[in-house]
Amino acid sequence: VFDPVYYINKYSDLKAAFGTNYEAAYNHFIANGINEGRQGSSEFNVVKYINNYADLQEVFGPNYSKALEHYMVNGRNEGRIAV
């Protein structure tokens, strides 16, 4: 769900802030990016993930961190689409 090269290149503000410091990009994703609804990889978009499934919308609402956790623990194994 996280690709540092993708993440930095997708968002110009992050590229300006972090350059190629992938550890800093990861830390930003965990601390802020998830809750901002930023896409961490080309294979996972938390906003689309929630919007694709009414049950997830009902349970998680805009809690992107919990939705990402759900995908990693259950959603992927359930075959849910995240992009």
VEXSE-223609 format. One record per atom (N, C-alpha, C): x, y, z. Coordinates in Angstrom, 1 decimal. Example, Ala and Ser with C-alpha at 12.3 -4.5 7.8 and 13.67 -1.06 7.14 Angstrom:
2
13.2/-5.7/7.8
12.3/-4.5/7.8
13.2/-3.3/7.8
12.8/-2.2/7.1
13.7/-1.1/7.1
12.9/0.0/7.9
***
This chain:
83
0.8/-1.2/0.0
0.0/0.0/0.0
0.8/1.3/0.0
2.2/1.1/0.1
3.0/2.3/0.1
4.2/2.0/-0.8
4.4/3.0/-1.7
5.6/3.0/-2.6
6.2/4.4/-2.5
7.4/4.5/-1.9
7.9/5.9/-1.6
8.2/6.7/-2.9
8.6/6.0/-3.9
8.9/6.7/-5.2
7.6/7.3/-5.8
6.6/6.4/-5.8
5.3/6.9/-6.3
4.8/8.0/-5.4
4.8/7.9/-4.1
4.2/8.8/-3.2
4.9/10.2/-3.4
6.2/10.2/-3.4
6.9/11.5/-3.6
6.7/12.1/-5.0
6.7/11.3/-6.0
6.4/11.8/-7.3
5.0/12.3/-7.6
4.1/11.7/-6.9
2.6/12.1/-7.1
2.3/13.4/-6.5
3.0/13.8/-5.5
2.7/15.1/-4.8
3.9/16.0/-4.8
3.7/17.1/-5.5
4.9/18.0/-5.7
5.3/18.7/-4.4
4.3/18.9/-3.5
4.7/19.4/-2.2
5.6/18.5/-1.4
5.4/17.2/-1.5
6.2/16.2/-0.8
7.6/16.1/-1.5
7.6/16.1/-2.8
8.8/16.1/-3.5
9.7/17.3/-3.1
9.1/18.4/-3.0
9.9/19.6/-2.6
10.4/19.5/-1.2
9.6/18.9/-0.3
9.9/18.7/1.1
10.9/17.6/1.4
10.8/16.5/0.7
11.5/15.3/1.0
12.6/14.9/0.0
12.5/15.4/-1.3
13.4/15.0/-2.3
13.3/13.5/-2.5
14.4/12.8/-2.2
14.5/11.3/-2.3
14.6/10.7/-0.9
14.3/11.4/0.1
14.3/10.9/1.5
13.1/10.0/1.7
13.2/8.7/1.4
12.1/7.8/1.4
11.6/7.5/2.8
12.5/7.5/3.8
12.1/7.3/5.1
11.2/8.4/5.6
11.6/9.7/5.3
10.8/10.8/5.7
9.4/10.8/5.0
9.4/10.3/3.7
8.1/10.2/3.0
7.2/9.2/3.7
7.8/8.0/4.1
7.1/7.0/4.8
6.5/7.5/6.1
7.4/8.2/6.8
6.9/8.8/8.1
5.8/9.8/7.9
5.9/10.5/6.8
4.8/11.5/6.5
3.5/10.7/6.2
3.6/9.7/5.4
2.4/8.9/5.0
1.7/8.4/6.2
2.5/7.8/7.1
1.9/7.2/8.4
1.3/8.3/9.3
2.0/9.4/9.5
1.6/10.4/10.4
0.5/11.3/9.8
0.6/11.6/8.5
-0.4/12.6/7.9
-1.0/12.1/6.6
-0.3/11.5/5.8
-0.8/11.2/4.4
-2.0/10.4/4.4
-2.1/9.3/5.2
-3.2/8.5/5.2
-4.5/9.3/5.5
-4.4/10.0/6.6
-5.6/10.8/7.1
-5.9/11.9/6.1
-4.9/12.4/5.3
-5.2/13.4/4.3
-5.8/12.7/3.0
-5.9/11.4/3.0
-6.5/10.7/1.8
-5.5/10.6/0.7
-4.2/10.8/1.0
-3.2/10.7/-0.1
-3.0/9.3/-0.5
-2.7/9.1/-1.8
-2.5/7.8/-2.3
-1.1/7.4/-2.1
-0.8/6.3/-1.5
0.5/5.8/-1.2
1.2/5.0/-2.2
0.4/4.4/-3.1
0.9/3.6/-4.2
-0.1/3.6/-5.4
0.3/3.1/-6.5
-0.6/3.0/-7.6
-1.6/1.9/-7.5
-1.4/1.1/-6.5
-2.2/-0.1/-6.3
-3.2/0.1/-5.2
-3.1/1.2/-4.4
-4.1/1.4/-3.3
-4.4/2.9/-3.2
-5.7/3.1/-3.2
-6.3/4.5/-3.0
-7.3/4.4/-1.9
-7.0/4.8/-0.7
-7.9/4.6/0.4
-9.3/5.3/0.2
-9.3/6.4/-0.4
-10.6/7.1/-0.7
-11.5/6.3/-1.6
-10.9/5.8/-2.7
-11.6/4.9/-3.6
-12.0/3.6/-2.9
-11.2/3.1/-2.1
-11.5/1.9/-1.4
-12.7/2.0/-0.6
-12.8/3.1/0.2
-14.0/3.3/1.0
-15.2/3.5/0.1
-15.0/4.4/-0.9
-16.2/4.7/-1.7
-16.7/3.6/-2.6
-15.9/2.5/-2.8
-16.3/1.4/-3.6
-17.3/0.5/-2.8
-17.3/0.6/-1.5
-18.0/-0.4/-0.7
-18.9/0.3/0.4
-20.2/0.1/0.3
-21.1/0.8/1.2
-20.9/0.3/2.7
-20.5/-0.9/2.9
-20.3/-1.4/4.2
-19.1/-0.7/4.8
-18.0/-0.4/4.0
-16.9/0.3/4.6
-17.2/1.7/4.9
-18.0/2.3/4.0
-18.4/3.7/4.2
-19.2/3.8/5.6
-20.0/2.8/5.8
-20.8/2.8/7.1
-19.9/2.6/8.3
-19.0/1.7/8.2
-18.1/1.4/9.4
-17.0/2.4/9.6
-16.4/2.9/8.5
-15.2/3.7/8.7
-15.4/5.2/8.4
-16.5/5.5/7.6
-16.7/6.9/7.3
-15.4/7.5/6.7
-14.9/8.6/7.2
-13.7/9.2/6.7
-12.4/8.8/7.5
-12.5/7.7/8.3
-11.4/7.2/9.0
-10.5/6.4/8.1
-9.6/7.1/7.4
-8.8/6.5/6.4
-7.8/5.5/7.0
-7.3/5.8/8.2
-6.3/4.9/8.8
-6.9/3.5/9.1
-8.1/3.5/9.6
-8.8/2.3/9.9
-9.1/1.5/8.6
-9.5/2.3/7.6
-9.8/1.6/6.3
-8.6/1.0/5.7
-7.5/1.7/5.8
-6.2/1.1/5.3
-5.8/-0.2/6.1
-6.0/-0.1/7.3
-5.7/-1.3/8.2
-6.7/-2.4/7.8
-7.9/-2.1/7.6
-8.9/-3.1/7.1
-8.4/-3.8/5.8
-8.0/-3.0/4.9
-7.5/-3.6/3.6
-6.3/-4.5/3.8
-5.4/-4.1/4.6
-4.2/-4.9/4.8
-4.5/-6.2/5.6
-5.5/-6.2/6.5
-5.8/-7.3/7.3
-6.8/-8.2/6.7
-7.9/-7.6/6.1
-9.0/-8.4/5.5
-9.3/-8.1/4.1
-9.3/-6.9/3.7
-9.8/-6.5/2.4
-9.1/-7.2/1.2
-7.8/-7.2/1.3
-7.0/-7.8/0.2
-7.4/-9.3/0.1
-7.5/-10.0/1.2
-7.9/-11.4/1.2
-9.3/-11.7/0.8
-10.2/-10.7/1.0
-11.5/-10.7/0.5
-11.7/-10.4/-0.9
-10.6/-10.0/-1.6
-10.7/-9.7/-3.0
-11.2/-8.3/-3.3
-11.2/-7.5/-2.3
-11.8/-6.1/-2.5
-10.8/-5.3/-3.4
-11.4/-4.5/-4.2
-10.6/-3.6/-5.1
-10.4/-2.3/-4.5
-9.1/-1.9/-4.6
-8.7/-0.7/-3.9
-8.2/0.4/-4.8
-8.4/0.3/-6.0
-8.1/1.4/-7.0
-9.3/1.6/-7.9
***
